[in-house]
């Protein structure tokens, strides 16, 4: 999605995004997933219930093309969710910053092209007032 607004509005939005980026907190990529497991004991409630024990929370993300999983303690789940939200906010702001910046660059390019065109059109308005060199004048 290309942004096609006037350059002043684009620059204003760029400054707003920069301010928002400065307020980004701790961030963490990945997906937080609740996991339920069955312990295997025939007398345990998990043998008769569908869900089993849990939830135990795991955070999964990619590092160098490999999936990494980390178990998150129950008391840190809310904090981890906030960190994931901040990471997603950073990604969204970064995408928007690039779009706005592209719009600014396109506006500057169009302005420069219009300026070049005006110079080319306006360059031939004045006639040349060359004087003959002294050698070519009759004596």
N, CA, C and O atoms as CSV, one atom per row, in Angstrom:
chain,resi,resn,atom,element,x,y,z
A,1,UNK,N,N,0.840,-1.172,0.000
A,1,UNK,CA,C,0.000,0.000,0.000
A,1,UNK,C,C,0.888,1.239,0.000
A,1,UNK,O,O,1.615,1.493,0.961
A,2,UNK,N,N,0.825,1.993,-1.068
A,2,UNK,CA,C,1.615,3.213,-1.176
A,2,UNK,C,C,0.847,4.375,-0.589
A,2,UNK,O,O,-0.365,4.493,-0.769
A,3,UNK,N,N,1.561,5.226,0.110
A,3,UNK,CA,C,0.957,6.405,0.702
A,3,UNK,C,C,1.123,7.563,-0.275
A,3,UNK,O,O,2.244,7.888,-0.666
A,4,UNK,N,N,0.009,8.192,-0.674
A,4,UNK,CA,C,0.077,9.291,-1.632
A,4,UNK,C,C,-0.555,10.534,-1.027
A,4,UNK,O,O,-1.618,10.976,-1.463
A,5,UNK,N,N,0.092,11.084,-0.039
A,5,UNK,CA,C,-0.359,12.324,0.579
A,5,UNK,C,C,0.660,13.406,0.278
A,5,UNK,O,O,1.720,13.143,-0.292
A,6,UNK,N,N,0.324,14.624,0.668
A,6,UNK,CA,C,1.274,15.696,0.418
A,6,UNK,C,C,2.505,15.526,1.326
A,6,UNK,O,O,2.396,14.958,2.413
A,7,UNK,N,N,3.648,16.006,0.892
A,7,UNK,CA,C,4.905,15.799,1.632
A,7,UNK,C,C,4.873,16.318,3.068
A,7,UNK,O,O,5.487,15.720,3.951
A,8,UNK,N,N,4.175,17.405,3.309
A,8,UNK,CA,C,4.129,17.945,4.676
A,8,UNK,C,C,3.423,16.986,5.629
A,8,UNK,O,O,3.882,16.772,6.751
A,9,UNK,N,N,2.303,16.409,5.183
A,9,UNK,CA,C,1.590,15.431,6.024
A,9,UNK,C,C,2.433,14.178,6.227
A,9,UNK,O,O,2.451,13.597,7.312
A,10,UNK,N,N,3.130,13.768,5.169
A,10,UNK,CA,C,3.983,12.582,5.276
A,10,UNK,C,C,5.111,12.821,6.278
A,10,UNK,O,O,5.407,11.951,7.097
A,11,UNK,N,N,5.733,13.982,6.216
A,11,UNK,CA,C,6.818,14.283,7.154
A,11,UNK,C,C,6.298,14.388,8.587
A,11,UNK,O,O,6.985,13.993,9.529
A,12,UNK,N,N,5.086,14.920,8.753
A,12,UNK,CA,C,4.478,14.976,10.077
A,12,UNK,C,C,4.255,13.567,10.609
A,12,UNK,O,O,4.552,13.286,11.770
A,13,UNK,N,N,3.730,12.674,9.761
A,13,UNK,CA,C,3.488,11.282,10.186
A,13,UNK,C,C,4.808,10.582,10.489
A,13,UNK,O,O,4.898,9.805,11.439
A,14,UNK,N,N,5.840,10.860,9.675
A,14,UNK,CA,C,7.155,10.254,9.927
A,14,UNK,C,C,7.660,10.645,11.311
A,14,UNK,O,O,8.195,9.804,12.034
A,15,UNK,N,N,7.497,11.901,11.686
A,15,UNK,CA,C,7.934,12.348,13.008
A,15,UNK,C,C,7.122,11.700,14.121
A,15,UNK,O,O,7.660,11.374,15.179
A,16,UNK,N,N,5.814,11.513,13.880
A,16,UNK,CA,C,4.977,10.818,14.870
A,16,UNK,C,C,5.444,9.378,15.062
A,16,UNK,O,O,5.516,8.886,16.188
A,17,UNK,N,N,5.756,8.715,13.969
A,17,UNK,CA,C,6.227,7.319,14.045
A,17,UNK,C,C,7.544,7.251,14.805
A,17,UNK,O,O,7.745,6.359,15.630
A,18,UNK,N,N,8.430,8.181,14.532
A,18,UNK,CA,C,9.714,8.202,15.247
A,18,UNK,C,C,9.505,8.369,16.748
A,18,UNK,O,O,10.208,7.750,17.547
A,19,UNK,N,N,8.542,9.205,17.133
A,19,UNK,CA,C,8.227,9.387,18.553
A,19,UNK,C,C,7.688,8.086,19.145
A,19,UNK,O,O,8.070,7.699,20.249
A,20,UNK,N,N,6.800,7.413,18.411
A,20,UNK,CA,C,6.269,6.138,18.885
A,20,UNK,C,C,7.366,5.087,19.013
A,20,UNK,O,O,7.370,4.299,19.959
A,21,UNK,N,N,8.287,5.077,18.070
A,21,UNK,CA,C,9.391,4.114,18.126
A,21,UNK,C,C,10.254,4.331,19.365
A,21,UNK,O,O,10.779,3.381,19.945
A,22,UNK,N,N,10.393,5.586,19.759
A,22,UNK,CA,C,11.208,5.885,20.942
A,22,UNK,C,C,10.562,5.362,22.217
A,22,UNK,O,O,11.248,5.175,23.222
A,23,UNK,N,N,9.245,5.119,22.193
A,23,UNK,CA,C,8.550,4.651,23.388
A,23,UNK,C,C,8.395,3.133,23.443
A,23,UNK,O,O,7.743,2.611,24.347
A,24,UNK,N,N,8.982,2.427,22.494
A,24,UNK,CA,C,8.878,0.954,22.472
A,24,UNK,C,C,9.550,0.383,23.712
A,24,UNK,O,O,10.661,0.774,24.072
A,25,UNK,N,N,8.865,-0.540,24.350
A,25,UNK,CA,C,9.408,-1.195,25.545
A,25,UNK,C,C,10.159,-2.471,25.194
A,25,UNK,O,O,10.633,-2.639,24.070
A,26,UNK,N,N,10.261,-3.367,26.168
A,26,UNK,CA,C,10.915,-4.648,25.934
A,26,UNK,C,C,10.118,-5.424,24.897
A,26,UNK,O,O,8.887,-5.406,24.897
A,27,UNK,N,N,10.834,-6.100,24.021
A,27,UNK,CA,C,10.146,-6.851,22.994
A,27,UNK,C,C,10.750,-8.230,22.821
A,27,UNK,O,O,11.918,-8.481,23.118
A,28,UNK,N,N,9.895,-9.108,22.327
A,28,UNK,CA,C,10.294,-10.495,22.163
A,28,UNK,C,C,9.470,-11.066,21.007
A,28,UNK,O,O,8.246,-10.935,20.988
A,29,UNK,N,N,10.143,-11.700,20.044
A,29,UNK,CA,C,9.402,-12.327,18.955
A,29,UNK,C,C,8.845,-13.677,19.398
A,29,UNK,O,O,9.283,-14.240,20.401
A,30,UNK,N,N,7.900,-14.177,18.659
A,30,UNK,CA,C,7.431,-15.526,18.911
A,30,UNK,C,C,5.944,-15.624,19.149
A,30,UNK,O,O,5.195,-14.651,19.068
A,31,UNK,N,N,5.553,-16.850,19.447
A,31,UNK,CA,C,4.162,-17.172,19.711
A,31,UNK,C,C,4.083,-17.883,21.051
A,31,UNK,O,O,4.828,-18.827,21.312
A,32,UNK,N,N,3.183,-17.424,21.886
A,32,UNK,CA,C,2.987,-18.022,23.208
A,32,UNK,C,C,1.787,-18.966,23.115
A,32,UNK,O,O,0.694,-18.561,22.720
A,33,UNK,N,N,2.008,-20.221,23.484
A,33,UNK,CA,C,0.980,-21.245,23.325
A,33,UNK,C,C,0.773,-22.007,24.626
A,33,UNK,O,O,1.740,-22.412,25.272
A,34,UNK,N,N,-0.502,-22.209,25.020
A,34,UNK,CA,C,-0.755,-23.054,26.193
A,34,UNK,C,C,-0.675,-24.533,25.781
A,34,UNK,O,O,-1.156,-24.918,24.715
A,35,UNK,N,N,-0.079,-25.325,26.614
A,35,UNK,CA,C,0.054,-26.764,26.329
A,35,UNK,C,C,-0.549,-27.556,27.483
A,35,UNK,O,O,-0.395,-27.207,28.654
A,36,UNK,N,N,-1.227,-28.614,27.123
A,36,UNK,CA,C,-1.807,-29.521,28.115
A,36,UNK,C,C,-1.214,-30.901,27.861
A,36,UNK,O,O,-1.032,-31.305,26.712
A,37,UNK,N,N,-0.917,-31.617,28.932
A,37,UNK,CA,C,-0.318,-32.942,28.756
A,37,UNK,C,C,-0.984,-33.941,29.686
A,37,UNK,O,O,-1.601,-33.596,30.694
A,38,UNK,N,N,-0.828,-35.172,29.299
A,38,UNK,CA,C,-1.335,-36.271,30.122
A,38,UNK,C,C,-0.133,-36.953,30.747
A,38,UNK,O,O,0.862,-37.226,30.076
A,39,UNK,N,N,-0.236,-37.222,32.022
A,39,UNK,CA,C,0.914,-37.782,32.735
A,39,UNK,C,C,1.051,-39.297,32.534
A,39,UNK,O,O,2.138,-39.840,32.733
A,40,UNK,N,N,-0.008,-39.977,32.150
A,40,UNK,CA,C,0.073,-41.410,31.900
A,40,UNK,C,C,-0.361,-42.279,33.064
A,40,UNK,O,O,-0.437,-43.499,32.918
A,41,UNK,N,N,-0.644,-41.696,34.201
A,41,UNK,CA,C,-1.108,-42.481,35.353
A,41,UNK,C,C,-2.594,-42.817,35.143
A,41,UNK,O,O,-3.399,-41.929,34.865
A,42,UNK,N,N,-2.944,-44.076,35.276
A,42,UNK,CA,C,-4.336,-44.462,34.993
A,42,UNK,C,C,-5.335,-43.897,35.995
A,42,UNK,O,O,-6.506,-43.741,35.650
A,43,UNK,N,N,-4.921,-43.583,37.225
A,43,UNK,CA,C,-5.850,-43.064,38.233
A,43,UNK,C,C,-5.957,-41.538,38.220
A,43,UNK,O,O,-6.788,-40.986,38.941
A,44,UNK,N,N,-5.154,-40.852,37.437
A,44,UNK,CA,C,-5.128,-39.383,37.412
A,44,UNK,C,C,-6.331,-38.842,36.633
A,44,UNK,O,O,-6.866,-39.506,35.745
A,45,UNK,N,N,-6.738,-37.629,36.986
A,45,UNK,CA,C,-7.874,-37.008,36.295
A,45,UNK,C,C,-7.593,-36.778,34.816
A,45,UNK,O,O,-8.528,-36.718,34.017
A,46,UNK,N,N,-6.333,-36.650,34.440
A,46,UNK,CA,C,-6.001,-36.377,33.039
A,46,UNK,C,C,-6.310,-37.579,32.140
A,46,UNK,O,O,-6.450,-37.427,30.927
A,47,UNK,N,N,-6.414,-38.759,32.727
A,47,UNK,CA,C,-6.722,-39.946,31.939
A,47,UNK,C,C,-8.165,-39.912,31.437
A,47,UNK,O,O,-8.476,-40.495,30.399
A,48,UNK,N,N,-9.039,-39.235,32.166
A,48,UNK,CA,C,-10.445,-39.186,31.778
A,48,UNK,C,C,-10.831,-37.851,31.140
A,48,UNK,O,O,-11.828,-37.782,30.421
A,49,UNK,N,N,-10.073,-36.809,31.385
A,49,UNK,CA,C,-10.384,-35.499,30.806
A,49,UNK,C,C,-9.641,-35.309,29.492
A,49,UNK,O,O,-8.576,-35.884,29.268
A,50,UNK,N,N,-10.229,-34.490,28.635
A,50,UNK,CA,C,-9.616,-34.252,27.337
A,50,UNK,C,C,-8.340,-33.413,27.432
A,50,UNK,O,O,-7.346,-33.712,26.770
A,51,UNK,N,N,-8.370,-32.367,28.253
A,51,UNK,CA,C,-7.242,-31.435,28.295
A,51,UNK,C,C,-6.023,-31.996,29.008
A,51,UNK,O,O,-4.911,-31.889,28.490
A,52,UNK,N,N,-6.193,-32.565,30.129
A,52,UNK,CA,C,-5.050,-33.054,30.879
A,52,UNK,C,C,-4.520,-32.003,31.822
A,52,UNK,O,O,-5.269,-31.133,32.266
A,53,UNK,N,N,-3.222,-32.071,32.141
A,53,UNK,CA,C,-2.576,-31.122,33.057
A,53,UNK,C,C,-2.196,-29.856,32.300
A,53,UNK,O,O,-1.818,-29.900,31.129
A,54,UNK,N,N,-2.303,-28.757,32.978
A,54,UNK,CA,C,-1.843,-27.535,32.341
A,54,UNK,C,C,-2.779,-26.383,32.629
A,54,UNK,O,O,-3.670,-26.508,33.469
A,55,UNK,N,N,-2.602,-25.305,31.977
A,55,UNK,CA,C,-1.657,-25.197,30.870
A,55,UNK,C,C,-0.239,-24.906,31.342
A,55,UNK,O,O,-0.015,-24.277,32.375
A,56,UNK,N,N,0.689,-25.381,30.559
A,56,UNK,CA,C,2.067,-24.932,30.706
A,56,UNK,C,C,2.306,-24.126,29.433
A,56,UNK,O,O,1.898,-24.540,28.348
A,57,UNK,N,N,2.953,-22.997,29.560
A,57,UNK,CA,C,3.080,-22.059,28.440
A,57,UNK,C,C,4.436,-22.207,27.778
A,57,UNK,O,O,5.465,-22.280,28.449
A,58,UNK,N,N,4.424,-22.250,26.449
A,58,UNK,CA,C,5.687,-22.318,25.724
A,58,UNK,C,C,5.746,-21.189,24.694
A,58,UNK,O,O,4.760,-20.870,24.029
A,59,UNK,N,N,6.907,-20.614,24.591
A,59,UNK,CA,C,7.178,-19.549,23.632
A,59,UNK,C,C,8.012,-20.160,22.520
A,59,UNK,O,O,9.041,-20.784,22.776
A,60,UNK,N,N,7.564,-19.979,21.282
A,60,UNK,CA,C,8.252,-20.552,20.127
A,60,UNK,C,C,8.599,-19.441,19.150
A,60,UNK,O,O,7.766,-18.582,18.862
A,61,UNK,N,N,9.842,-19.453,18.633
A,61,UNK,CA,C,10.285,-18.471,17.642
A,61,UNK,C,C,11.383,-19.086,16.795
A,61,UNK,O,O,11.882,-20.171,17.094
A,62,UNK,N,N,11.755,-18.382,15.735
A,62,UNK,CA,C,12.776,-18.858,14.793
A,62,UNK,C,C,14.092,-18.139,15.024
A,62,UNK,O,O,14.128,-16.922,15.207
A,63,UNK,N,N,15.182,-18.911,15.011
A,63,UNK,CA,C,16.531,-18.347,15.087
A,63,UNK,C,C,17.367,-19.054,14.030
A,63,UNK,O,O,17.608,-20.259,14.114
A,64,UNK,N,N,17.800,-18.300,13.048
A,64,UNK,CA,C,18.633,-18.872,11.996
A,64,UNK,C,C,17.976,-20.035,11.271
A,64,UNK,O,O,18.647,-21.002,10.912
A,65,UNK,N,N,16.677,-19.950,11.055
A,65,UNK,CA,C,15.962,-20.999,10.350
A,65,UNK,C,C,15.572,-22.188,11.215
A,65,UNK,O,O,14.964,-23.135,10.718
A,66,UNK,N,N,15.904,-22.157,12.476
A,66,UNK,CA,C,15.566,-23.256,13.392
A,66,UNK,C,C,14.538,-22.772,14.405
A,66,UNK,O,O,14.580,-21.623,14.846
A,67,UNK,N,N,13.622,-23.650,14.767
A,67,UNK,CA,C,12.598,-23.327,15.755
A,67,UNK,C,C,13.160,-23.515,17.155
A,67,UNK,O,O,13.759,-24.544,17.468
A,68,UNK,N,N,12.959,-22.511,17.984
A,68,UNK,CA,C,13.400,-22.550,19.370
A,68,UNK,C,C,12.155,-22.452,20.247
A,68,UNK,O,O,11.260,-21.652,19.973
A,69,UNK,N,N,12.099,-23.263,21.297
A,69,UNK,CA,C,10.968,-23.248,22.222
A,69,UNK,C,C,11.483,-23.071,23.632
A,69,UNK,O,O,12.486,-23.669,24.024
A,70,UNK,N,N,10.789,-22.245,24.387
A,70,UNK,CA,C,11.159,-22.016,25.785
A,70,UNK,C,C,9.899,-22.072,26.629
A,70,UNK,O,O,8.879,-21.486,26.269
A,71,UNK,N,N,9.966,-22.766,27.737
A,71,UNK,CA,C,8.839,-22.840,28.654
A,71,UNK,C,C,8.808,-21.548,29.475
A,71,UNK,O,O,9.825,-21.123,30.023
A,72,UNK,N,N,7.641,-20.942,29.550
A,72,UNK,CA,C,7.466,-19.688,30.278
A,72,UNK,C,C,6.717,-19.994,31.574
A,72,UNK,O,O,5.650,-20.607,31.541
A,73,UNK,N,N,7.265,-19.572,32.710
A,73,UNK,CA,C,6.567,-19.796,33.985
A,73,UNK,C,C,5.228,-19.067,34.004
A,73,UNK,O,O,5.074,-18.020,33.375
A,74,UNK,N,N,4.273,-19.621,34.719
A,74,UNK,CA,C,2.922,-19.066,34.778
A,74,UNK,C,C,2.914,-17.602,35.215
A,74,UNK,O,O,2.123,-16.806,34.709
A,75,UNK,N,N,3.798,-17.247,36.157
A,75,UNK,CA,C,3.819,-15.857,36.646
A,75,UNK,C,C,4.440,-14.878,35.638
A,75,UNK,O,O,4.379,-13.667,35.849
A,76,UNK,N,N,5.029,-15.373,34.562
A,76,UNK,CA,C,5.641,-14.499,33.558
A,76,UNK,C,C,4.856,-14.469,32.244
A,76,UNK,O,O,5.302,-13.850,31.278
A,77,UNK,N,N,3.709,-15.120,32.196
A,77,UNK,CA,C,2.928,-15.188,30.960
A,77,UNK,C,C,2.435,-13.806,30.536
A,77,UNK,O,O,2.565,-13.444,29.366
A,78,UNK,N,N,1.878,-13.034,31.453
A,78,UNK,CA,C,1.359,-11.702,31.114
A,78,UNK,C,C,2.477,-10.798,30.599
A,78,UNK,O,O,2.298,-10.082,29.613
A,79,UNK,N,N,3.619,-10.831,31.261
A,79,UNK,CA,C,4.761,-10.016,30.822
A,79,UNK,C,C,5.225,-10.442,29.431
A,79,UNK,O,O,5.530,-9.595,28.590
A,80,UNK,N,N,5.280,-11.740,29.190
A,80,UNK,CA,C,5.703,-12.256,27.883
A,80,UNK,C,C,4.717,-11.829,26.797
A,80,UNK,O,O,5.132,-11.491,25.688
A,81,UNK,N,N,3.427,-11.841,27.098
A,81,UNK,CA,C,2.429,-11.387,26.128
A,81,UNK,C,C,2.616,-9.911,25.796
A,81,UNK,O,O,2.462,-9.517,24.640
A,82,UNK,N,N,2.943,-9.094,26.784
A,82,UNK,CA,C,3.214,-7.667,26.545
A,82,UNK,C,C,4.446,-7.496,25.651
A,82,UNK,O,O,4.444,-6.655,24.752
A,83,UNK,N,N,5.491,-8.284,25.891
A,83,UNK,CA,C,6.714,-8.198,25.099
A,83,UNK,C,C,6.451,-8.607,23.645
A,83,UNK,O,O,6.986,-8.000,22.717
A,84,UNK,N,N,5.637,-9.625,23.457
A,84,UNK,CA,C,5.277,-10.052,22.102
A,84,UNK,C,C,4.463,-8.958,21.409
A,84,UNK,O,O,4.669,-8.687,20.226
A,85,UNK,N,N,3.544,-8.333,22.137
A,85,UNK,CA,C,2.749,-7.238,21.573
A,85,UNK,C,C,3.641,-6.063,21.175
A,85,UNK,O,O,3.423,-5.448,20.131
A,86,UNK,N,N,4.632,-5.749,21.986
A,86,UNK,CA,C,5.567,-4.660,21.658
A,86,UNK,C,C,6.381,-5.001,20.414
A,86,UNK,O,O,6.649,-4.126,19.591
A,87,UNK,N,N,6.773,-6.254,20.271
A,87,UNK,CA,C,7.513,-6.687,19.075
A,87,UNK,C,C,6.642,-6.500,17.831
A,87,UNK,O,O,7.112,-6.001,16.808
A,88,UNK,N,N,5.394,-6.895,17.919
A,88,UNK,CA,C,4.486,-6.738,16.777
A,88,UNK,C,C,4.242,-5.264,16.478
A,88,UNK,O,O,4.138,-4.873,15.315
A,89,UNK,N,N,4.151,-4.454,17.515
A,89,UNK,CA,C,3.991,-3.002,17.333
A,89,UNK,C,C,5.211,-2.417,16.623
A,89,UNK,O,O,5.072,-1.577,15.733
A,90,UNK,N,N,6.398,-2.857,17.013
A,90,UNK,CA,C,7.626,-2.406,16.352
A,90,UNK,C,C,7.605,-2.768,14.872
A,90,UNK,O,O,7.936,-1.939,14.025
A,91,UNK,N,N,7.222,-3.986,14.562
A,91,UNK,CA,C,7.179,-4.414,13.164
A,91,UNK,C,C,6.186,-3.575,12.364
A,91,UNK,O,O,6.477,-3.184,11.233
A,92,UNK,N,N,5.021,-3.295,12.938
A,92,UNK,CA,C,4.008,-2.487,12.255
A,92,UNK,C,C,4.501,-1.062,12.042
A,92,UNK,O,O,4.353,-0.508,10.952
A,93,UNK,N,N,5.083,-0.469,13.070
A,93,UNK,CA,C,5.596,0.899,12.943
A,93,UNK,C,C,6.719,0.975,11.916
A,93,UNK,O,O,6.811,1.944,11.162
A,94,UNK,N,N,7.562,-0.033,11.886
A,94,UNK,CA,C,8.665,-0.058,10.922
A,94,UNK,C,C,8.126,-0.128,9.494
A,94,UNK,O,O,8.606,0.584,8.612
A,95,UNK,N,N,7.127,-0.987,9.266
A,95,UNK,CA,C,6.514,-1.069,7.927
A,95,UNK,C,C,5.917,0.275,7.523
A,95,UNK,O,O,6.099,0.733,6.395
A,96,UNK,N,N,5.204,0.901,8.456
A,96,UNK,CA,C,4.576,2.183,8.156
A,96,UNK,C,C,5.622,3.268,7.907
A,96,UNK,O,O,5.449,4.111,7.027
A,97,UNK,N,N,6.704,3.245,8.680
A,97,UNK,CA,C,7.775,4.222,8.483
A,97,UNK,C,C,8.384,4.097,7.091
A,97,UNK,O,O,8.671,5.105,6.444
A,98,UNK,N,N,8.580,2.877,6.633
A,98,UNK,CA,C,9.128,2.667,5.290
A,98,UNK,C,C,8.153,3.187,4.233
A,98,UNK,O,O,8.577,3.842,3.281
A,99,UNK,N,N,6.856,2.907,4.382
A,99,UNK,CA,C,5.866,3.388,3.423
A,99,UNK,C,C,5.836,4.911,3.372
A,99,UNK,O,O,5.821,5.501,2.292
A,100,UNK,N,N,5.826,5.544,4.539
A,100,UNK,CA,C,5.793,7.006,4.598
A,100,UNK,C,C,7.067,7.585,3.988
A,100,UNK,O,O,7.017,8.567,3.247
A,101,UNK,N,N,8.185,6.984,4.298
A,101,UNK,CA,C,9.456,7.460,3.757
A,101,UNK,C,C,9.490,7.322,2.234
A,101,UNK,O,O,9.996,8.204,1.541
A,102,UNK,N,N,8.954,6.220,1.716
A,102,UNK,CA,C,8.873,6.059,0.263
A,102,UNK,C,C,8.023,7.167,-0.353
A,102,UNK,O,O,8.363,7.701,-1.408
A,103,UNK,N,N,6.924,7.509,0.306
A,103,UNK,CA,C,6.069,8.595,-0.183
A,103,UNK,C,C,6.801,9.924,-0.213
A,103,UNK,O,O,6.665,10.697,-1.161
A,104,UNK,N,N,7.583,10.185,0.834
A,104,UNK,CA,C,8.376,11.423,0.883
A,104,UNK,C,C,9.405,11.432,-0.239
A,104,UNK,O,O,9.578,12.442,-0.921
A,105,UNK,N,N,10.087,10.308,-0.431
A,105,UNK,CA,C,11.097,10.213,-1.492
A,105,UNK,C,C,10.465,10.409,-2.869
A,105,UNK,O,O,11.033,11.094,-3.720
A,106,UNK,N,N,9.288,9.807,-3.093
A,106,UNK,CA,C,8.602,9.966,-4.374
A,106,UNK,C,C,8.191,11.420,-4.594
A,106,UNK,O,O,8.306,11.935,-5.706
A,107,UNK,N,N,7.715,12.082,-3.544
A,107,UNK,CA,C,7.316,13.485,-3.663
A,107,UNK,C,C,8.527,14.356,-4.000
A,107,UNK,O,O,8.435,15.256,-4.835
A,108,UNK,N,N,9.658,14.085,-3.352
A,108,UNK,CA,C,10.880,14.851,-3.644
A,108,UNK,C,C,11.353,14.598,-5.065
A,108,UNK,O,O,11.804,15.514,-5.753
A,109,UNK,N,N,11.247,13.340,-5.502
A,109,UNK,CA,C,11.654,12.989,-6.856
A,109,UNK,C,C,10.760,13.691,-7.883
A,109,UNK,O,O,11.254,14.218,-8.880
A,110,UNK,N,N,9.450,13.697,-7.639
A,110,UNK,CA,C,8.517,14.374,-8.547
A,110,UNK,C,C,8.792,15.874,-8.575
A,110,UNK,O,O,8.720,16.508,-9.627
A,111,UNK,N,N,9.109,16.436,-7.401
A,111,UNK,CA,C,9.412,17.863,-7.332
A,111,UNK,C,C,10.687,18.184,-8.102
A,111,UNK,O,O,10.758,19.192,-8.806
A,112,UNK,N,N,11.688,17.326,-7.966
A,112,UNK,CA,C,12.956,17.539,-8.684
A,112,UNK,C,C,12.744,17.400,-10.185
A,112,UNK,O,O,13.317,18.162,-10.962
A,113,UNK,N,N,11.926,16.433,-10.601
A,113,UNK,CA,C,11.652,16.240,-12.021
A,113,UNK,C,C,10.901,17.440,-12.587
A,113,UNK,O,O,11.195,17.887,-13.695
A,114,UNK,N,N,9.933,17.965,-11.836
A,114,UNK,CA,C,9.186,19.141,-12.286
A,114,UNK,C,C,10.114,20.354,-12.375
A,114,UNK,O,O,9.990,21.174,-13.285
A,115,UNK,N,N,11.036,20.460,-11.430
A,115,UNK,CA,C,11.987,21.565,-11.437
A,115,UNK,C,C,12.914,21.475,-12.652
A,115,UNK,O,O,13.200,22.481,-13.301
A,116,UNK,N,N,13.380,20.253,-12.951
A,116,UNK,CA,C,14.235,20.055,-14.135
A,116,UNK,C,C,13.486,20.412,-15.411
A,116,UNK,O,O,14.041,21.042,-16.311
A,117,UNK,N,N,12.240,20.010,-15.481
A,117,UNK,CA,C,11.433,20.292,-16.660
A,117,UNK,C,C,11.231,21.794,-16.826
A,117,UNK,O,O,11.279,22.308,-17.943
A,118,UNK,N,N,11.008,22.489,-15.731
A,118,UNK,CA,C,10.830,23.938,-15.786
A,118,UNK,C,C,12.119,24.619,-16.253
A,118,UNK,O,O,12.080,25.583,-17.017
A,119,UNK,N,N,13.245,24.113,-15.791
A,119,UNK,CA,C,14.529,24.685,-16.205
A,119,UNK,C,C,14.747,24.465,-17.694
A,119,UNK,O,O,15.202,25.368,-18.396
A,120,UNK,N,N,14.423,23.263,-18.181
A,120,UNK,CA,C,14.601,22.968,-19.607
A,120,UNK,C,C,13.697,23.844,-20.470
A,120,UNK,O,O,14.127,24.356,-21.503
A,121,UNK,N,N,12.451,24.013,-20.047
A,121,UNK,CA,C,11.514,24.826,-20.821
A,121,UNK,C,C,11.882,26.302,-20.768
A,121,UNK,O,O,11.739,27.023,-21.756
A,122,UNK,N,N,12.350,26.737,-19.630
A,122,UNK,CA,C,12.643,28.150,-19.450
A,122,UNK,C,C,14.018,28.550,-19.930
A,122,UNK,O,O,14.300,29.746,-20.007
A,123,UNK,N,N,14.873,27.630,-20.250
A,123,UNK,CA,C,16.252,27.953,-20.598
A,123,UNK,C,C,16.365,28.650,-21.947
A,123,UNK,O,O,17.296,29.429,-22.149
A,124,UNK,N,N,15.453,28.396,-22.871
A,124,UNK,CA,C,15.603,28.964,-24.208
A,124,UNK,C,C,14.798,30.242,-24.409
A,124,UNK,O,O,14.676,30.698,-25.546
A,125,UNK,N,N,14.257,30.827,-23.383
A,125,UNK,CA,C,13.460,32.043,-23.526
A,125,UNK,C,C,14.308,33.253,-23.897
A,125,UNK,O,O,13.847,34.120,-24.639
A,126,UNK,N,N,15.503,33.325,-23.409
A,126,UNK,CA,C,16.363,34.468,-23.674
A,126,UNK,C,C,17.178,34.220,-24.934
A,126,UNK,O,O,17.737,33.142,-25.131
A,127,UNK,N,N,17.232,35.217,-25.763
A,127,UNK,CA,C,18.017,35.075,-26.985
A,127,UNK,C,C,19.479,35.350,-26.709
A,127,UNK,O,O,19.839,36.103,-25.804
A,128,UNK,N,N,20.267,34.747,-27.480
A,128,UNK,CA,C,21.703,34.947,-27.353
A,128,UNK,C,C,22.062,36.330,-27.870
A,128,UNK,O,O,21.549,36.777,-28.896
A,129,UNK,N,N,22.945,36.997,-27.149
A,129,UNK,CA,C,23.388,38.333,-27.589
A,129,UNK,C,C,24.891,38.299,-27.818
A,129,UNK,O,O,25.643,39.103,-27.268
A,130,UNK,N,N,25.302,37.356,-28.637
A,130,UNK,CA,C,26.730,37.260,-28.923
A,130,UNK,C,C,27.157,38.414,-29.809
A,130,UNK,O,O,26.448,38.811,-30.734
A,131,UNK,N,N,28.292,38.925,-29.517
A,131,UNK,CA,C,28.864,39.976,-30.353
A,131,UNK,C,C,29.922,39.337,-31.229
A,131,UNK,O,O,30.544,38.340,-30.863
A,132,UNK,N,N,30.104,39.916,-32.352
A,132,UNK,CA,C,31.132,39.403,-33.251
A,132,UNK,C,C,32.481,39.687,-32.650
A,132,UNK,O,O,32.696,40.691,-31.970
A,133,UNK,N,N,33.375,38.779,-32.919
A,133,UNK,CA,C,34.726,39.000,-32.443
A,133,UNK,C,C,35.358,40.113,-33.276
A,133,UNK,O,O,34.931,40.342,-34.408
A,134,UNK,N,N,36.349,40.800,-32.751
A,134,UNK,CA,C,36.954,41.931,-33.465
A,134,UNK,C,C,37.539,41.515,-34.812
A,134,UNK,O,O,37.584,42.348,-35.717
A,135,UNK,N,N,37.977,40.304,-34.993
A,135,UNK,CA,C,38.575,39.879,-36.247
A,135,UNK,C,C,37.541,39.782,-37.379
A,135,UNK,O,O,37.860,40.024,-38.543
A,136,UNK,N,N,36.328,39.435,-37.031
A,136,UNK,CA,C,35.319,39.245,-38.087
A,136,UNK,C,C,34.659,40.562,-38.486
A,136,UNK,O,O,33.870,40.575,-39.430
A,137,UNK,N,N,34.946,41.647,-37.816
A,137,UNK,CA,C,34.359,42.933,-38.178
A,137,UNK,C,C,35.158,43.546,-39.319
A,137,UNK,O,O,36.384,43.441,-39.352
A,138,UNK,N,N,34.456,44.193,-40.264
A,138,UNK,CA,C,35.170,44.835,-41.384
A,138,UNK,C,C,35.994,46.030,-40.900
A,138,UNK,O,O,35.618,46.715,-39.949
A,139,UNK,N,N,37.085,46.256,-41.550
A,139,UNK,CA,C,37.950,47.363,-41.161
A,139,UNK,C,C,37.618,48.623,-41.845
A,139,UNK,O,O,38.268,49.642,-41.612
